[in-house]
Amino acid sequence: MKDKNPKNVFKQGAISSKFIGDSIAKHQTKTSIGAHNIFLGQVRADVINNKTVSAIEYSAYEDMANQKFHEIREAAFEKFELTCMHIYHSLGAVKTGEICLFVFVSSPRRKIVFKALEYIVEAIKADVPVFGKEIFEDSSHQWKVNS
């Protein structure tokens, strides 16, 4: 599945369970799909230097990031036998416990979706210019280190 133009993968704020459910439900009638796999990145209440994270504020170089997401998507379709893929990432503030990254892949075969999903998530973490500012309960902040 070759898309010629990068699509905007960003959602303002947290990615809702309704949005995730609606995205998945679209594929229930496709009889060529044998497996789906989902990754949900959730903001953790990490404790750093005795301060607890209450939210992460995400920002990005949007055009560059959308292009990178597009390249990752196209590479995954080239490398794996995928039927479909959704990638969405939050911008703005996302509270602890909320979803900030949603990746969904489908394929005729189950083993493919596991390998493809790991490949995609690792590529996103390594290559996409999305930045997170950790906001602590005391309103102080620091830039997030990818983990």
Summary of the structure (lengths in Angstrom):
residues: 147
radius of gyration: 16.0
end to end distance: 30.4
largest distance: 51.1
contacts: 442
relative contact order: 0.26
helix: 31%
strand: 37%
